[in-house]
Amino acid sequence: MTIQEIKSIAPAVFTTSADPKMSNKYTFVPTVDILENFTNQGWELSSVKQNGKGMYGVHELRFRNGELPKVGDTLVEAIIRNSHNGMTTLNVGAGLYRLVCKNGLTVPTSTAEQFNIRHMGFDSEEVKKLTESFAKKLPLIQNSVDKMMDRMLTEDEKLNFAKGASIIKWGMGSVPFVDYEELITPQRQGDNSDDLWTTFNILQEKFVRGGLDYRTEKGRKTSLKGLKNIMAVNQMNTKLWTLAETFV
């Protein structure tokens, strides 16, 4: 991605000072420095997002390192989240990018260590340590994915997974009239499989991207809206992964 493209999507990446509303106790960390440190250490920026278009809001960068092997049908990514208005601290975690559906997942802390960094800076040495730590954590991520790929679900189990995912989305007692069969129906030929990993990804894609038609509790026909907010996507990803692990 070019600098101009990044600026147009996430201007907060290039912000040079904290939100004026922040107290003088707040330590500002420029995201552009993190971007430069990662690229200098051989990581490539794969995507960037931001909540809104302001200069201080929550933004997310995802990086890939060609030296790290794939995990099943996915690439491992480093996910950097930051803000300059106190909405979130500088956070570095692991993610997976599934090549089949081009969907980004978040690996929860139960599977891969998450690196919570105070607003004190993140230099090249920190990136080197992070790369080494990712390499060490890959077997744990691989093991979790392998278990999901090996676990075959019955039709009833897949429907129960869809019901559990719906509760995550809408809350207990608030789930509308959803066709659970449609929820677990794959959108592409390559996802015609009964394993847990595929089922998890089918549900994750539908809840994050939206588009599913359903009826509200009052009977009104509507469509599931895709998630745009960075923190909402992260929360959905993490909770769905945790739910999937209960089926292993």
VOGU-3710 file (C-alpha; in Angstrom, 3 decimals, decimal comma):
1> mtiqeiksia> 0,000/0,000/0,000  1,213/3,499/-0,753  1,524/6,189/1,905  -1,321/8,098/0,275  -3,600/5,034/0,353  -2,875/4,483/4,042  -3,559/8,171/4,773  -6,892/8,052/2,959  -8,046/5,010/4,968  -6,469/5,703/8,359
11> pavfttsadp> -5,218/9,282/8,820  -4,593/8,597/12,520  -1,584/6,463/11,530  0,285/9,690/10,681  -0,928/11,838/13,575  1,966/13,644/15,285  0,363/14,439/18,645  -2,274/13,164/21,037  -5,850/14,410/21,180  -5,790/17,799/22,986
21> kmsnkytfvp> -8,338/16,379/25,414  -5,760/13,950/26,808  -3,951/14,893/30,020  -0,225/15,542/30,141  0,182/12,122/31,806  -0,695/10,443/28,521  2,347/9,249/26,561  1,837/9,605/22,819  3,188/6,850/20,543  3,120/7,718/16,807
31> tvdilenftn> 1,776/4,776/14,845  3,861/5,770/11,840  6,981/4,873/13,857  5,555/1,396/14,481  4,777/1,069/10,773  8,361/1,994/9,866  9,869/-0,352/12,459  7,829/-3,314/11,216  8,631/-2,695/7,548  12,320/-2,233/8,393
41> qgwelssvkq> 12,281/-5,673/10,021  10,846/-7,402/6,955  7,135/-7,290/7,756  4,733/-6,228/5,008  1,575/-4,203/5,655  -1,388/-6,262/4,440  -4,345/-4,083/5,513  -5,275/-0,995/7,479  -8,574/0,138/9,045  -9,831/3,008/11,164
51> ngkgmygvhe> -13,006/3,845/13,067  -14,150/7,082/11,457  -11,906/9,570/9,660  -10,585/11,640/12,571  -6,942/12,157/13,454  -7,046/10,399/16,834  -9,438/7,432/16,590  -8,881/3,682/16,910  -6,956/2,224/13,977  -5,619/-1,210/13,094
61> lrfrngelpk> -2,689/-2,370/10,977  -2,103/-5,996/9,977  1,375/-7,179/8,955  2,710/-10,406/7,434  6,163/-11,897/7,529  7,168/-14,144/4,632  9,507/-16,118/6,887  6,610/-17,375/9,027  4,936/-20,516/7,614  1,221/-20,817/6,871
71> vgdtlveaii> -1,131/-22,410/9,384  -3,384/-24,729/7,414  -5,114/-22,570/4,799  -4,222/-19,304/6,541  -1,402/-16,816/6,900  -0,245/-15,593/10,309  -0,457/-11,846/10,860  0,635/-9,385/13,518  -2,242/-7,071/14,443  -1,441/-3,608/15,766
81> rnshngmttl> -4,216/-1,529/17,328  -3,668/1,973/18,575  -5,453/5,249/19,191  -4,427/8,748/20,196  -7,535/9,601/22,205  -7,374/7,028/24,989  -9,989/4,716/23,423  -7,476/1,856/23,383  -3,899/1,309/24,429  -1,253/0,241/21,949
91> nvgaglyrlv> -1,948/-3,469/21,488  -0,122/-6,144/19,495  -1,731/-9,544/18,911  -1,785/-12,510/16,560  -4,209/-12,934/13,698  -4,951/-15,356/10,882  -5,907/-14,477/7,317  -7,812/-17,282/5,597  -6,889/-17,397/1,922  -10,097/-19,136/0,804
101> ckngltvpts> -12,465/-16,362/1,864  -9,948/-13,514/2,330  -11,202/-13,033/5,876  -9,125/-11,785/8,775  -9,465/-13,609/12,090  -8,228/-12,703/15,543  -6,475/-15,383/17,583  -7,634/-15,022/21,209  -5,252/-14,877/24,141  -6,221/-18,421/25,143
111> taeqfnirhm> -4,392/-19,648/22,042  -1,689/-17,103/21,346  -0,046/-14,636/23,667  -1,157/-11,057/23,249  1,309/-8,249/23,710  -0,167/-5,315/25,590  2,277/-2,459/25,311  1,963/0,687/27,339  2,211/3,943/25,436  5,972/3,978/25,857
121> gfdseevkkl> 7,171/3,220/22,340  7,743/0,169/20,167  11,177/0,175/18,562  13,018/-2,191/16,200  14,284/-4,335/19,061  10,705/-4,865/20,221  9,746/-5,931/16,696  12,603/-8,476/16,672  11,403/-9,898/20,001  7,839/-10,006/18,690
131> tesfakklpl> 8,918/-11,906/15,542  10,778/-14,472/17,650  7,804/-14,836/19,978  5,418/-15,338/17,045  7,660/-18,115/15,719  7,542/-19,833/19,125  3,768/-19,461/19,382  3,044/-20,859/15,910  2,905/-24,499/17,110  0,193/-23,551/19,625
141> iqnsvdkmmd> -1,856/-21,799/16,946  -1,246/-24,694/14,531  -2,355/-27,195/17,184  -5,606/-25,319/17,803  -6,384/-25,064/14,083  -5,471/-28,725/13,491  -7,880/-29,823/16,221  -10,682/-27,837/14,600  -9,860/-29,254/11,160  -9,871/-32,825/12,508
151> rmltedekln> -13,140/-32,440/14,431  -16,076/-33,484/12,250  -19,469/-32,118/13,282  -22,863/-33,722/12,942  -25,645/-31,645/11,441  -27,102/-31,077/14,913  -23,712/-29,892/16,230  -23,358/-27,442/13,359  -26,830/-26,074/14,094  -25,960/-25,795/17,799
161> fakgasiikw> -22,827/-23,860/16,828  -24,970/-21,514/14,720  -27,382/-21,024/17,638  -24,488/-20,254/19,996  -23,046/-17,800/17,479  -26,432/-16,086/17,210  -26,541/-15,625/20,981  -23,093/-14,003/20,778  -24,416/-11,658/18,110  -27,793/-10,715/19,580
171> gmgsvpfvdy> -27,698/-11,831/23,207  -29,618/-14,483/25,127  -33,358/-14,051/24,669  -32,935/-11,527/21,852  -32,157/-13,799/18,895  -34,529/-12,983/15,995  -36,059/-15,477/13,565  -32,875/-16,731/11,926  -32,634/-19,672/9,546  -29,812/-21,617/11,191
181> eelitpqrqg> -29,592/-23,919/8,174  -28,826/-20,907/6,008  -26,272/-19,667/8,521  -24,191/-22,834/8,163  -24,628/-23,088/4,387  -21,270/-22,383/2,696  -20,972/-19,549/0,199  -18,330/-21,313/-1,909  -17,666/-24,852/-3,142  -14,375/-25,057/-1,215
191> dnsddlwttf> -16,241/-24,808/2,098  -18,387/-27,910/1,578  -17,010/-29,719/4,606  -18,336/-30,775/7,996  -15,183/-30,034/9,974  -15,253/-27,513/12,817  -12,648/-25,187/11,255  -14,711/-24,747/8,080  -17,974/-24,313/9,989  -16,353/-21,718/12,260
201> nilqekfvrg> -15,114/-19,756/9,238  -18,502/-19,923/7,475  -20,205/-18,420/10,530  -17,451/-15,878/11,142  -17,653/-14,606/7,575  -21,439/-14,221/7,671  -21,519/-12,400/10,996  -18,636/-10,075/10,136  -19,521/-9,345/6,501  -23,295/-9,437/6,934
211> gldyrtekgr> -25,872/-9,913/4,172  -27,947/-12,699/5,745  -31,713/-12,146/5,460  -33,815/-12,756/8,589  -36,954/-11,564/10,361  -36,974/-9,473/13,518  -38,912/-10,513/16,614  -41,783/-8,378/15,244  -41,683/-10,225/11,913  -40,093/-7,459/9,839
221> ktslkglkni> -37,754/-8,709/7,101  -34,256/-7,262/7,279  -30,627/-8,120/6,526  -27,692/-8,649/8,827  -25,389/-5,647/8,667  -21,653/-6,156/8,376  -19,395/-5,081/11,230  -17,277/-2,013/10,534  -16,077/-1,031/13,994  -12,603/-2,465/14,678
231> mavnqmntkl> -13,334/-3,372/18,287  -16,691/-4,980/17,392  -15,022/-7,182/14,751  -12,306/-8,179/17,207  -14,877/-9,042/19,877  -16,952/-11,157/17,476  -13,853/-12,982/16,191  -12,582/-13,771/19,663  -15,920/-14,941/21,063  -16,619/-17,159/18,037
241> wtlaetfv> -13,165/-18,742/18,371  -13,792/-19,394/22,066  -17,162/-20,949/21,222  -15,535/-23,132/18,539  -13,036/-24,459/21,088  -15,920/-25,832/23,182  -16,728/-28,209/20,308  -13,207/-29,669/20,077
//
